[in-house]
Amino acid sequence: MTITITAFEQSPDGGQGLARDTRVRWALEEVGQPYEVRLVSFRAMKEPAHLTLHPFGQIPTYEEGDLALFETGSIVFHIGERHAGLLPDDANARARAITWMFAALNTVEPTILELATARLLEGDKPWYEERLPLVEDRVRSRLNQLSARLGGADWLDGAFSAGDLMMVSVLLRLKSSGILNEFPNLAGYVVRGEARAAYKRAFAAQLAINTAKRPTG
């Protein structure tokens, strides 16, 4: 059955890999599954046809036969369950990989999104200069904990897994802030994620849409 995902017709980040469809593209590339992309405009995202797939009017969505999913954590988990390459065979290692997926989305990403919101939308507020250091410190607190756990390892729990895919995707949002560079092992962790052939293909495909160029290689 053909897999179809949705993506921004024109991504707010210009195709730099921060839109959440990149996570799903990366997962599909890791497991070697071909897929099609249906581009949606911001207007179309709020119309009934798309809301049937995603009740909150966002992207991405995932369609395969009569199955329709939304939320990247759910989609990547489904891909990992259906296809080898993202979740370990060993039951305990598999459970840990899934735990890291939840940790990326529920524990690490909220503080990073709070920082992004503060920088993008609150710069003109009278309390911005006072609030920003507090938000940055919350991010640093999470990164300190994650850095201590990763240590000198390449990946969070042995071999690369869906947990790493989600965590790297979340940490990529910090690249422009400079905060990630304060944690060399985490910065290196993100570089390793970006160096994976599957990530490069996913990134190139998303960039091509936003630059009207075909990916090479």
MDAnalysis code that builds the backbone (N, CA, C; Angstrom):
import MDAnalysis as mda
import numpy as np

u = mda.Universe.empty(651, n_residues=217, atom_resindex=np.repeat(np.arange(217), 3), trajectory=True)
u.add_TopologyAttr("name", ["N", "CA", "C"] * 217)
u.add_TopologyAttr("resid", np.arange(1, 218))
u.add_TopologyAttr("resname", ["MET", "THR", "ILE", "THR", "ILE", "THR", "ALA", "PHE", "GLU", "GLN", "SER", "PRO", "ASP", "GLY", "GLY", "GLN", "GLY", "LEU", "ALA", "ARG", "ASP", "THR", "ARG", "VAL", "ARG", "TRP", "ALA", "LEU", "GLU", "GLU", "VAL", "GLY", "GLN", "PRO", "TYR", "GLU", "VAL", "ARG", "LEU", "VAL", "SER", "PHE", "ARG", "ALA", "MET", "LYS", "GLU", "PRO", "ALA", "HIS", "LEU", "THR", "LEU", "HIS", "PRO", "PHE", "GLY", "GLN", "ILE", "PRO", "THR", "TYR", "GLU", "GLU", "GLY", "ASP", "LEU", "ALA", "LEU", "PHE", "GLU", "THR", "GLY", "SER", "ILE", "VAL", "PHE", "HIS", "ILE", "GLY", "GLU", "ARG", "HIS", "ALA", "GLY", "LEU", "LEU", "PRO", "ASP", "ASP", "ALA", "ASN", "ALA", "ARG", "ALA", "ARG", "ALA", "ILE", "THR", "TRP", "MET", "PHE", "ALA", "ALA", "LEU", "ASN", "THR", "VAL", "GLU", "PRO", "THR", "ILE", "LEU", "GLU", "LEU", "ALA", "THR", "ALA", "ARG", "LEU", "LEU", "GLU", "GLY", "ASP", "LYS", "PRO", "TRP", "TYR", "GLU", "GLU", "ARG", "LEU", "PRO", "LEU", "VAL", "GLU", "ASP", "ARG", "VAL", "ARG", "SER", "ARG", "LEU", "ASN", "GLN", "LEU", "SER", "ALA", "ARG", "LEU", "GLY", "GLY", "ALA", "ASP", "TRP", "LEU", "ASP", "GLY", "ALA", "PHE", "SER", "ALA", "GLY", "ASP", "LEU", "MET", "MET", "VAL", "SER", "VAL", "LEU", "LEU", "ARG", "LEU", "LYS", "SER", "SER", "GLY", "ILE", "LEU", "ASN", "GLU", "PHE", "PRO", "ASN", "LEU", "ALA", "GLY", "TYR", "VAL", "VAL", "ARG", "GLY", "GLU", "ALA", "ARG", "ALA", "ALA", "TYR", "LYS", "ARG", "ALA", "PHE", "ALA", "ALA", "GLN", "LEU", "ALA", "ILE", "ASN", "THR", "ALA", "LYS", "ARG", "PRO", "THR", "GLY"])
u.atoms.positions = np.array([
    [0.836, -1.192, 0.000],
    [0.000, 0.000, 0.000],
    [0.879, 1.254, 0.000],
    [0.444, 2.256, -0.704],
    [1.189, 3.501, -0.791],
    [1.081, 4.278, 0.509],
    [2.211, 4.794, 0.973],
    [2.241, 5.660, 2.144],
    [2.222, 7.105, 1.655],
    [1.325, 7.903, 2.196],
    [1.248, 9.319, 1.852],
    [1.319, 10.140, 3.129],
    [2.215, 11.125, 3.143],
    [2.294, 12.039, 4.273],
    [1.959, 13.445, 3.780],
    [1.576, 14.304, 4.695],
    [1.353, 15.696, 4.344],
    [2.487, 16.556, 4.868],
    [2.727, 17.662, 4.177],
    [3.779, 18.600, 4.547],
    [3.336, 20.001, 4.155],
    [3.994, 21.000, 4.724],
    [3.704, 22.379, 4.370],
    [3.961, 22.621, 2.888],
    [3.049, 23.314, 2.251],
    [3.291, 23.773, 0.890],
    [4.496, 24.703, 0.861],
    [4.624, 25.526, 1.886],
    [5.787, 26.388, 2.068],
    [6.095, 26.426, 3.552],
    [7.171, 25.774, 3.952],
    [7.486, 25.644, 5.366],
    [7.918, 26.971, 5.974],
    [7.482, 27.274, 7.203],
    [7.905, 28.512, 7.864],
    [9.417, 28.641, 8.010],
    [10.119, 27.510, 8.084],
    [11.575, 27.568, 8.250],
    [12.321, 27.551, 6.919],
    [11.582, 27.601, 5.817],
    [12.237, 27.618, 4.511],
    [12.858, 26.300, 4.111],
    [12.496, 25.218, 4.790],
    [13.034, 23.914, 4.419],
    [14.293, 23.516, 5.153],
    [14.492, 24.066, 6.354],
    [15.704, 23.760, 7.108],
    [15.571, 22.553, 8.027],
    [14.518, 21.772, 7.841],
    [14.399, 20.512, 8.573],
    [13.710, 20.597, 9.914],
    [13.148, 21.755, 10.263],
    [12.505, 21.892, 11.564],
    [11.017, 21.568, 11.532],
    [10.402, 21.609, 10.359],
    [8.999, 21.200, 10.258],
    [8.897, 19.719, 10.591],
    [7.818, 19.345, 11.248],
    [7.746, 17.998, 11.802],
    [7.621, 16.894, 10.754],
    [7.276, 17.229, 9.532],
    [7.256, 16.173, 8.520],
    [8.650, 15.596, 8.304],
    [9.701, 16.373, 8.621],
    [11.062, 15.863, 8.466],
    [11.287, 14.625, 9.321],
    [10.704, 14.590, 10.503],
    [10.858, 13.434, 11.385],
    [10.261, 12.184, 10.747],
    [9.103, 12.349, 10.135],
    [8.451, 11.204, 9.505],
    [9.210, 10.780, 8.254],
    [9.647, 11.745, 7.471],
    [10.470, 11.422, 6.292],
    [11.705, 10.635, 6.721],
    [12.374, 11.104, 7.770],
    [13.596, 10.459, 8.252],
    [13.301, 9.015, 8.663],
    [12.218, 8.820, 9.397],
    [11.869, 7.463, 9.825],
    [11.629, 6.550, 8.625],
    [10.906, 7.043, 7.649],
    [10.632, 6.225, 6.458],
    [11.915, 5.927, 5.686],
    [12.814, 6.892, 5.636],
    [14.097, 6.664, 4.958],
    [14.930, 5.636, 5.713],
    [14.899, 5.676, 7.040],
    [15.667, 4.717, 7.848],
    [15.216, 3.286, 7.597],
    [13.925, 3.087, 7.385],
    [13.419, 1.726, 7.195],
    [13.258, 1.367, 5.724],
    [13.633, 2.277, 4.845],
    [13.627, 1.982, 3.415],
    [12.254, 1.898, 2.787],
    [11.298, 2.675, 3.306],
    [9.943, 2.652, 2.761],
    [9.680, 3.870, 1.871],
    [9.283, 3.659, 0.622],
    [8.945, 4.786, -0.247],
    [7.656, 5.454, 0.227],
    [7.515, 6.708, -0.106],
    [6.319, 7.436, 0.326],
    [6.041, 8.581, -0.635],
    [4.815, 9.023, -0.619],
    [4.415, 10.188, -1.400],
    [4.092, 11.332, -0.443],
    [4.181, 12.554, -0.955],
    [3.924, 13.732, -0.133],
    [2.808, 14.555, -0.770],
    [1.815, 14.880, 0.033],
    [0.764, 15.790, -0.409],
    [0.974, 17.124, 0.312],
    [1.227, 18.159, -0.443],
    [1.493, 19.472, 0.140],
    [0.182, 20.181, 0.451],
    [0.154, 20.836, 1.602],
    [-1.046, 21.563, 2.010],
    [-0.671, 23.000, 2.385],
    [-1.532, 23.915, 2.027],
    [-1.344, 25.318, 2.387],
    [-1.847, 25.552, 3.807],
    [-1.512, 26.696, 4.380],
    [-2.012, 27.011, 5.725],
    [-3.541, 27.091, 5.719],
    [-4.100, 27.582, 4.636],
    [-5.557, 27.643, 4.545],
    [-6.159, 26.239, 4.487],
    [-5.574, 25.381, 3.663],
    [-6.117, 24.018, 3.512],
    [-6.018, 23.222, 4.804],
    [-5.033, 23.537, 5.641],
    [-4.870, 22.821, 6.903],
    [-6.060, 23.014, 7.832],
    [-6.821, 24.084, 7.645],
    [-7.956, 24.375, 8.512],
    [-9.292, 24.004, 7.875],
    [-9.248, 23.394, 6.708],
    [-10.467, 23.020, 6.010],
    [-10.870, 21.585, 6.369],
    [-12.157, 21.234, 6.165],
    [-12.675, 19.938, 6.621],
    [-11.898, 18.720, 6.128],
    [-11.439, 18.744, 4.879],
    [-10.751, 17.566, 4.351],
    [-9.504, 17.242, 5.166],
    [-8.734, 18.275, 5.538],
    [-7.523, 18.021, 6.323],
    [-7.863, 17.773, 7.786],
    [-8.874, 18.461, 8.299],
    [-9.251, 18.264, 9.700],
    [-9.761, 16.855, 9.961],
    [-10.231, 16.196, 8.937],
    [-10.624, 14.798, 9.076],
    [-9.414, 13.930, 9.399],
    [-8.270, 14.301, 8.841],
    [-7.030, 13.565, 9.088],
    [-6.337, 14.030, 10.362],
    [-6.346, 15.337, 10.593],
    [-5.674, 15.913, 11.755],
    [-6.625, 16.898, 12.421],
    [-7.273, 16.505, 13.501],
    [-8.303, 17.344, 14.115],
    [-7.807, 18.692, 14.616],
    [-6.481, 18.860, 14.756],
    [-5.932, 20.117, 15.225],
    [-5.377, 20.971, 14.089],
    [-5.571, 20.509, 12.849],
    [-5.205, 21.309, 11.695],
    [-3.713, 21.557, 11.542],
    [-2.920, 20.522, 11.769],
    [-1.474, 20.651, 11.656],
    [-0.938, 19.611, 10.675],
    [0.372, 19.618, 10.505],
    [1.061, 18.583, 9.724],
    [2.131, 17.989, 10.612],
    [2.575, 16.757, 10.312],
    [2.187, 15.918, 9.194],
    [1.027, 14.994, 9.555],
    [0.472, 14.393, 8.527],
    [-0.415, 13.245, 8.700],
    [0.194, 12.082, 7.928],
    [-0.301, 10.910, 8.202],
    [0.221, 9.673, 7.598],
    [-0.969, 8.844, 7.164],
    [-0.994, 8.452, 5.895],
    [-2.069, 7.606, 5.375],
    [-1.470, 6.373, 4.704],
    [-2.040, 5.232, 5.029],
    [-1.615, 3.956, 4.450],
    [-2.844, 3.057, 4.375],
    [-3.398, 2.897, 3.187],
    [-4.646, 2.158, 3.065],
    [-5.748, 2.890, 3.805],
    [-6.430, 2.184, 4.704],
    [-7.509, 2.826, 5.452],
    [-7.042, 3.350, 6.810],
    [-5.729, 3.357, 7.013],
    [-5.167, 3.885, 8.258],
    [-4.755, 5.339, 8.073],
    [-5.180, 6.205, 8.976],
    [-4.761, 7.606, 8.976],
    [-4.289, 7.962, 10.383],
    [-3.094, 8.522, 10.473],
    [-2.500, 8.884, 11.756],
    [-2.081, 10.344, 11.752],
    [-2.007, 10.929, 12.954],
    [-1.396, 12.241, 13.140],
    [-0.545, 12.170, 14.398],
    [0.257, 13.210, 14.636],
    [1.249, 13.284, 15.711],
    [2.493, 12.473, 15.351],
    [3.628, 13.155, 15.317],
    [4.858, 12.512, 14.847],
    [5.292, 11.355, 15.739],
    [5.083, 11.466, 17.049],
    [5.458, 10.355, 17.913],
    [4.707, 9.096, 17.559],
    [3.407, 9.237, 17.351],
    [2.579, 8.087, 16.974],
    [2.987, 7.538, 15.611],
    [3.233, 8.427, 14.672],
    [3.585, 7.992, 13.314],
    [4.919, 7.260, 13.305],
    [5.926, 7.840, 13.967],
    [7.245, 7.200, 13.977],
    [7.186, 5.874, 14.724],
    [6.419, 5.815, 15.797],
    [6.249, 4.544, 16.515],
    [5.608, 3.499, 15.602],
    [4.593, 3.895, 14.866],
    [3.927, 2.971, 13.941],
    [4.910, 2.462, 12.894],
    [5.705, 3.361, 12.336],
    [6.696, 2.957, 11.327],
    [7.688, 1.967, 11.936],
    [8.129, 2.247, 13.151],
    [9.066, 1.350, 13.824],
    [8.475, -0.014, 14.124],
    [7.181, -0.033, 14.422],
    [6.510, -1.301, 14.693],
    [6.320, -2.128, 13.431],
    [6.077, -1.463, 12.311],
    [5.785, -2.160, 11.057],
    [7.037, -2.602, 10.300],
    [8.136, -1.870, 10.489],
    [9.320, -2.103, 9.659],
    [10.579, -2.150, 10.522],
    [11.483, -3.049, 10.178],
    [12.737, -3.181, 10.922],
    [13.631, -1.973, 10.683],
    [14.380, -1.590, 11.723],
    [15.378, -0.545, 11.561],
    [15.300, 0.578, 12.567],
    [14.178, 0.723, 13.279],
    [14.036, 1.818, 14.231],
    [13.846, 1.358, 15.667],
    [13.342, 0.153, 15.864],
    [13.133, -0.366, 17.206],
    [13.860, -1.698, 17.353],
    [14.613, -1.878, 18.442],
    [15.387, -3.123, 18.622],
    [14.487, -4.350, 18.706],
    [15.056, -5.496, 18.384],
    [14.328, -6.761, 18.512],
    [14.176, -7.176, 19.970],
    [15.217, -6.933, 20.776],
    [15.161, -7.290, 22.189],
    [14.061, -6.494, 22.877],
    [13.203, -7.170, 23.619],
    [12.024, -6.531, 24.206],
    [12.392, -5.389, 25.154],
    [13.414, -5.592, 25.983],
    [13.791, -4.547, 26.938],
    [14.405, -3.337, 26.226],
    [15.261, -3.606, 25.244],
    [15.862, -2.506, 24.489],
    [14.792, -1.749, 23.714],
    [13.819, -2.490, 23.220],
    [12.710, -1.868, 22.489],
    [11.922, -0.931, 23.411],
    [11.640, -1.402, 24.615],
    [10.921, -0.575, 25.585],
    [11.706, 0.682, 25.933],
    [13.033, 0.551, 26.055],
    [13.844, 1.733, 26.367],
    [13.841, 2.731, 25.212],
    [13.901, 2.222, 23.978],
    [13.869, 3.109, 22.820],
    [12.565, 3.899, 22.778],
    [11.467, 3.231, 23.079],
    [10.165, 3.898, 23.103],
    [10.123, 4.933, 24.229],
    [10.729, 4.593, 25.364],
    [10.796, 5.544, 26.472],
    [11.529, 6.815, 26.060],
    [12.626, 6.663, 25.306],
    [13.365, 7.845, 24.852],
    [12.557, 8.667, 23.850],
    [11.707, 8.013, 23.078],
    [10.811, 8.771, 22.198],
    [9.902, 9.670, 23.034],
    [9.313, 9.106, 24.083],
    [8.440, 9.880, 24.957],
    [9.226, 10.992, 25.652],
    [10.441, 10.679, 26.088],
    [11.249, 11.683, 26.774],
    [11.563, 12.870, 25.861],
    [11.876, 12.576, 24.611],
    [12.172, 13.651, 23.658],
    [10.979, 14.581, 23.500],
    [9.787, 13.997, 23.340],
    [8.598, 14.794, 23.051],
    [7.972, 15.422, 24.286],
    [8.035, 14.739, 25.419],
    [7.312, 15.202, 26.603],
    [8.166, 15.914, 27.638],
    [9.474, 15.624, 27.651],
    [10.334, 16.191, 28.681],
    [11.293, 17.240, 28.121],
    [11.877, 16.974, 26.961],
    [12.892, 17.875, 26.413],
    [12.286, 18.930, 25.488],
    [11.396, 18.513, 24.595],
    [10.891, 19.465, 23.599],
    [10.088, 20.627, 24.179],
    [9.238, 20.437, 25.203],
    [8.451, 21.578, 25.686],
    [9.280, 22.781, 26.091],
    [10.409, 22.566, 26.764],
    [11.238, 23.706, 27.167],
    [11.860, 24.384, 25.955],
    [12.228, 23.593, 24.950],
    [12.822, 24.153, 23.739],
    [11.791, 24.959, 22.961],
    [10.573, 24.466, 22.887],
    [9.510, 25.207, 22.207],
    [9.165, 26.481, 22.953],
    [9.237, 26.435, 24.275],
    [8.993, 27.641, 25.066],
    [10.025, 28.711, 24.729],
    [11.268, 28.294, 24.570],
    [12.321, 29.232, 24.199],
    [12.075, 29.796, 22.803],
    [11.713, 28.941, 21.862],
    [11.449, 29.407, 20.502],
    [10.300, 30.409, 20.485],
    [9.257, 30.131, 21.249],
    [8.116, 31.044, 21.319],
    [8.523, 32.382, 21.910],
    [9.310, 32.343, 22.969],
    [9.759, 33.584, 23.601],
    [10.557, 34.444, 22.630],
    [11.459, 33.818, 21.904],
    [12.316, 34.577, 20.997],
    [11.575, 35.101, 19.776],
    [10.630, 34.323, 19.280],
    [9.936, 34.704, 18.052],
    [8.773, 35.656, 18.284],
    [8.063, 35.475, 19.399],
    [6.789, 36.165, 19.571],
    [6.740, 37.148, 20.733],
    [7.715, 37.117, 21.621],
    [7.596, 37.924, 22.827],
    [8.650, 39.019, 22.944],
    [9.417, 39.224, 21.878],
    [10.502, 40.200, 21.941],
    [10.063, 41.621, 22.203],
    [8.826, 41.951, 21.897],
    [8.334, 43.320, 22.094],
    [7.613, 43.500, 23.431],
    [7.600, 42.462, 24.255],
    [6.907, 42.552, 25.533],
    [7.812, 43.212, 26.575],
    [7.218, 43.973, 27.489],
    [8.043, 44.689, 28.492],
    [8.790, 43.754, 29.427],
    [8.318, 42.534, 29.573],
    [8.953, 41.587, 30.484],
    [9.898, 40.618, 29.776],
    [10.131, 40.848, 28.485],
    [10.922, 39.890, 27.692],
    [12.337, 39.726, 28.246],
    [13.026, 40.817, 28.503],
    [14.427, 40.743, 28.950],
    [14.565, 40.028, 30.282],
    [13.526, 40.118, 31.096],
    [13.563, 39.437, 32.391],
    [13.199, 37.967, 32.251],
    [12.276, 37.674, 31.354],
    [11.793, 36.296, 31.201],
    [12.764, 35.399, 30.434],
    [13.421, 35.950, 29.410],
    [14.242, 35.111, 28.533],
    [15.299, 34.309, 29.282],
    [16.080, 34.908, 30.205],
    [17.090, 34.098, 30.920],
    [16.475, 32.957, 31.711],
    [15.267, 33.136, 32.221],
    [14.599, 32.069, 32.970],
    [14.259, 30.904, 32.053],
    [13.772, 31.228, 30.857],
    [13.449, 30.186, 29.887],
    [14.715, 29.462, 29.447],
    [15.768, 30.221, 29.170],
    [17.036, 29.612, 28.751],
    [17.592, 28.705, 29.834],
    [17.441, 29.094, 31.091],
    [17.935, 28.249, 32.184],
    [17.160, 26.944, 32.280],
    [15.866, 26.980, 31.970],
    [15.095, 25.740, 31.976],
    [15.574, 24.796, 30.874],
    [15.923, 25.362, 29.726],
    [16.478, 24.545, 28.648],
    [17.812, 23.947, 29.077],
    [18.663, 24.776, 29.659],
    [19.981, 24.290, 30.092],
    [19.856, 23.194, 31.144],
    [18.880, 23.311, 32.004],
    [18.673, 22.287, 33.028],
    [18.369, 20.938, 32.383],
    [17.491, 20.919, 31.394],
    [17.175, 19.677, 30.698],
    [18.399, 19.150, 29.943],
    [19.134, 20.061, 29.304],
    [20.303, 19.622, 28.539],
    [21.393, 19.085, 29.451],
    [21.537, 19.664, 30.623],
    [22.499, 19.131, 31.592],
    [22.167, 17.688, 31.927],
    [20.893, 17.409, 32.161],
    [20.470, 16.058, 32.506],
    [20.680, 15.092, 31.338],
    [20.322, 15.548, 30.148],
    [20.482, 14.696, 28.971],
    [21.955, 14.454, 28.673],
    [22.755, 15.504, 28.810],
    [24.200, 15.381, 28.566],
    [24.834, 14.381, 29.524],
    [24.425, 14.436, 30.791],
    [24.974, 13.504, 31.782],
    [24.615, 12.065, 31.427],
    [23.411, 11.862, 30.927],
    [22.992, 10.503, 30.584],
    [23.706, 9.999, 29.329],
    [23.840, 10.843, 28.319],
    [24.518, 10.425, 27.087],
    [25.991, 10.158, 27.333],
    [26.635, 11.022, 28.104],
    [28.064, 10.862, 28.360],
    [28.860, 10.848, 27.080],
    [29.729, 9.858, 26.928],
    [30.557, 9.758, 25.729],
    [30.028, 8.786, 24.697],
    [28.804, 8.321, 24.875],
    [28.219, 7.349, 23.946],
    [27.801, 8.017, 22.643],
    [27.721, 7.219, 21.597],
    [27.243, 7.749, 20.314],
    [25.737, 7.965, 20.339],
    [25.004, 7.022, 20.947],
    [23.546, 7.067, 20.952],
    [23.033, 6.826, 22.366],
    [21.767, 7.038, 22.597],
    [21.220, 7.032, 23.951],
    [21.217, 5.660, 24.610],
    [21.055, 4.593, 23.821],
    [20.964, 3.270, 24.417],
    [21.483, 2.226, 23.436],
    [22.784, 2.203, 23.269],
    [23.360, 1.248, 22.323],
    [23.274, 1.744, 20.903],
    [22.639, 0.958, 20.025],
    [22.548, 1.324, 18.615],
    [21.511, 2.429, 18.403],
    [21.631, 3.122, 17.288],
    [20.662, 4.151, 16.895],
    [19.255, 3.560, 16.872],
    [18.292, 4.339, 17.360],
    [16.900, 3.876, 17.390],
    [15.959, 5.053, 17.155],
    [14.662, 4.753, 17.173],
    [13.654, 5.801, 17.051],
    [13.774, 6.815, 18.180],
    [14.268, 6.396, 19.330],
    [14.497, 7.334, 20.426],
    [15.499, 8.401, 20.043],
    [16.570, 7.994, 19.376],
    [17.570, 8.964, 18.915],
    [17.015, 9.849, 17.808],
    [16.252, 9.251, 16.916],
    [15.661, 10.032, 15.828],
    [14.818, 11.171, 16.391],
    [13.994, 10.880, 17.375],
    [13.150, 11.908, 17.950],
    [13.958, 12.915, 18.754],
    [14.941, 12.445, 19.507],
    [15.724, 13.354, 20.343],
    [16.559, 14.293, 19.489],
    [17.207, 13.771, 18.462],
    [17.988, 14.633, 17.576],
    [17.073, 15.647, 16.900],
    [15.897, 15.209, 16.454],
    [14.957, 16.120, 15.809],
    [14.566, 17.269, 16.725],
    [14.391, 16.962, 18.000],
    [14.045, 17.990, 18.982],
    [15.217, 18.937, 19.210],
    [16.410, 18.390, 19.377],
    [17.581, 19.216, 19.666],
    [17.974, 20.113, 18.491],
    [17.618, 19.702, 17.289],
    [17.931, 20.527, 16.116],
    [17.334, 21.921, 16.228],
    [16.262, 22.057, 16.977],
    [15.631, 23.359, 17.149],
    [16.515, 24.348, 17.912],
    [17.538, 23.836, 18.573],
    [18.417, 24.700, 19.370],
    [19.641, 25.194, 18.609],
    [19.866, 24.712, 17.409],
    [21.109, 25.038, 16.710],
    [21.315, 26.537, 16.569],
    [20.280, 27.266, 16.235],
    [20.438, 28.697, 16.002],
    [20.578, 29.490, 17.296],
    [20.237, 28.881, 18.429],
    [20.292, 29.601, 19.708],
    [21.697, 29.693, 20.282],
    [22.569, 28.755, 19.893],
    [23.919, 28.711, 20.455],
    [24.006, 27.915, 21.745],
    [22.872, 27.623, 22.366],
    [22.890, 26.926, 23.659],
    [23.420, 25.506, 23.510],
    [23.108, 24.870, 22.393],
    [23.551, 23.490, 22.199],
    [25.072, 23.378, 22.241],
    [25.762, 24.402, 21.779],
    [27.231, 24.375, 21.756],
    [27.842, 24.380, 23.156],
    [27.051, 24.703, 24.156],
    [27.538, 24.659, 25.534],
    [27.677, 23.217, 26.027],
    [27.152, 22.274, 25.253],
    [27.172, 20.858, 25.622],
    [27.793, 20.074, 24.461],
    [29.128, 19.993, 24.428],
    [29.808, 19.398, 23.270],
    [29.340, 17.990, 22.925],
    [29.040, 17.175, 23.937],
    [28.618, 15.805, 23.602],
    [27.237, 15.804, 22.934],
    [26.364, 16.725, 23.318],
    [25.055, 16.808, 22.668],
    [25.176, 17.405, 21.267],
    [26.053, 18.385, 21.120],
    [26.273, 18.951, 19.789],
    [26.804, 17.881, 18.839],
    [27.717, 17.048, 19.337],
    [28.252, 15.961, 18.524],
    [27.197, 14.911, 18.220],
    [26.327, 14.679, 19.176],
    [25.215, 13.737, 19.005],
    [24.317, 14.185, 17.851],
    [23.999, 15.468, 17.806],
    [23.167, 16.003, 16.730],
    [23.885, 15.890, 15.391],
    [25.175, 16.184, 15.379],
    [25.957, 16.063, 14.135],
    [25.914, 14.630, 13.617],
    [26.021, 13.652, 14.522],
    [25.952, 12.252, 14.088],
    [24.582, 11.935, 13.484],
    [23.535, 12.472, 14.087],
    [22.213, 12.261, 13.518],
    [22.092, 12.852, 12.126],
    [22.576, 14.077, 11.965],
    [22.506, 14.748, 10.665],
    [23.362, 14.051, 9.617],
    [24.380, 13.326, 10.064],
    [25.282, 12.652, 9.124],
    [24.713, 11.347, 8.584],
    [23.641, 10.858, 9.177],
    [23.051, 9.612, 8.696],
    [22.479, 9.809, 7.289],
    [22.711, 8.822, 6.447],
    [22.266, 8.938, 5.054],
    [20.760, 9.140, 4.971],
    [20.015, 8.475, 5.838],
    [18.558, 8.596, 5.815],
    [18.133, 10.021, 6.162],
    [18.798, 10.629, 7.142],
    [18.462, 12.017, 7.487],
    [18.780, 12.945, 6.321],
    [19.919, 12.750, 5.694],
    [20.293, 13.609, 4.578],
    [19.261, 13.541, 3.455],
    [18.755, 12.350, 3.166],
    [17.737, 12.216, 2.125],
    [16.446, 12.926, 2.531],
    [16.058, 12.763, 3.798],
    [14.842, 13.416, 4.281],
    [14.980, 14.930, 4.227],
    [16.120, 15.434, 4.672],
    [16.356, 16.873, 4.675],
    [16.344, 17.423, 3.255],
    [17.019, 16.731, 2.344],
    [17.089, 17.197, 0.958],
    [15.714, 17.231, 0.308],
    [14.901, 16.243, 0.613],
    [13.558, 16.188, 0.025],
    [12.702, 17.343, 0.522],
    [12.807, 17.651, 1.819],
    [12.019, 18.756, 2.357],
    [12.538, 20.093, 1.843],
    [13.846, 20.237, 1.763],
    [14.439, 21.482, 1.261],
    [14.047, 21.712, -0.187],
    [14.006, 20.634, -0.968],
    [13.697, 20.766, -2.393],
    [12.323, 21.379, -2.616],
    [11.368, 21.032, -1.779],
    [10.024, 21.598, -1.905],
    [10.061, 23.104, -1.710],
    [10.857, 23.552, -0.758],
    [10.872, 24.955, -0.395],
    [11.796, 25.802, -1.253],
    [12.659, 25.149, -2.001],
    [13.553, 25.903, -2.884],
    [13.258, 25.621, -4.345],
    [12.243, 24.782, -4.591],
    [11.845, 24.412, -5.966],
    [12.984, 23.793, -6.737],
    [13.842, 23.054, -5.999],
    [14.951, 22.344, -6.622],
    [14.834, 20.870, -6.283],
    [15.300, 20.030, -7.188],
    [15.295, 18.597, -6.935],
    [16.497, 18.228, -6.081],
    [16.304, 17.331, -5.106],
    [17.455, 16.878, -4.330],
    [18.423, 16.093, -5.194],
    [19.677, 16.179, -4.867],
    [20.702, 15.456, -5.617],
    [21.168, 14.248, -4.834],
    [21.747, 13.292, -5.537],
    [22.313, 12.124, -4.864],
    [21.319, 11.018, -4.696],
])
